[in-house]
Amino acid sequence: MALYEKPDYWSIKAKKEGYPARSVYKLQEMEEKFGLFSGASRVAAKSRFFKVLDLGAAPGSWSLYALRQWGKRIFILGVDLSPLSRNYDAGLFGGAHYVFLQGDMTTGEIRDAIVAQGPFHLVMSDAAPGTTGNPGIDTLRSLVLAEAALAYADQTLLKGGNFVVKVFQGGDTPRLLQGIRERFKTGRSFKPAACRRSSFETYYLGLDKESPLYGDVLKLSP
Ligand SMILES: C[S@@+](CC[C@H](N)C(=O)[O-])C[C@H]1O[C@@H](n2cnc3c(N)ncnc32)[C@H](O)[C@@H]1O
């Protein structure tokens, strides 16, 4: 096993607490610091439940965290190229509060299916490309996914809603953060403690979306 893959504190904790991946602790920290879900639930105060889009959802830790925390107050649409792990969810992924789409979030077919399930109060993307070891290529591929996630926020996120997206730092990422600042009252970057020290990943957050839905700006491949 390569050094990078060695189970560490966070992986062991995730296993003990019944999550398929350590990434859950990144989301938990961002919720505790920035109120991603609690803000979204306030925007939806008058509705029975609030809606979340989880891009790059597999194996399912972020979705599972949200379902466990918010129970019947939440509906989640998860999207990923890969299937979810069903080892920990105790039926939650098959329940009325969860829908999963398996496919590529940058394609027209998946875009139409996502838009049909919207609008959302929180759009979150932990999507990441398979890494090649070449930082230039990996950063560029990550940016394509992050820009697609922001395009979904443009088209499906309600006014007042929240946004979080994973990026591999480098290249044109400052422009993406600038784009987030133009759309949200607060735009910032944050690296959770559970990110591997060696990793160049970080998260950009957009809190309290200012504009209403654009509706026609989502530009992805057909
Ligand atoms: C770090 S994992 C996400 C972990 C997840 N948040 C969790 O808590 O279990 C990144 C995911 O992004 C997905 N991904 C990468 N490119 C994608 C694409 N074009 N469309 C959909 N999912 C994609 C990968 O399949 C992978 O499952």
The ligand as a Gaussian input file, in Angstrom:
#p B3LYP/6-31G(d) Opt

LIG

0 1
 C      -13.590000      12.716000      -3.407000
 S      -14.806000      11.767000      -4.183000
 C      -16.270000      12.380000      -3.412000
 C      -16.470000      11.861000      -2.003000
 C      -17.878000      12.120000      -1.502000
 N      -18.115000      13.530000      -1.267000
 C      -18.131000      11.383000      -0.213000
 O      -18.224000      12.073000       0.810000
 O      -18.273000      10.180000      -0.223000
 C      -14.896000      12.507000      -5.764000
 C      -15.964000      11.932000      -6.670000
 O      -16.100000      12.756000      -7.834000
 C      -16.622000      11.909000      -8.858000
 N      -16.531000      12.532000     -10.170000
 C      -15.414000      12.877000     -10.851000
 N      -15.735000      13.377000     -12.062000
 C      -17.101000      13.363000     -12.142000
 C      -18.023000      13.745000     -13.171000
 N      -17.620000      14.259000     -14.343000
 N      -19.352000      13.593000     -12.922000
 C      -19.759000      13.050000     -11.747000
 N      -18.926000      12.664000     -10.743000
 C      -17.612000      12.822000     -10.947000
 C      -15.769000      10.658000      -8.698000
 O      -16.393000       9.557000      -9.334000
 C      -15.664000      10.528000      -7.185000
 O      -16.595000       9.611000      -6.673000

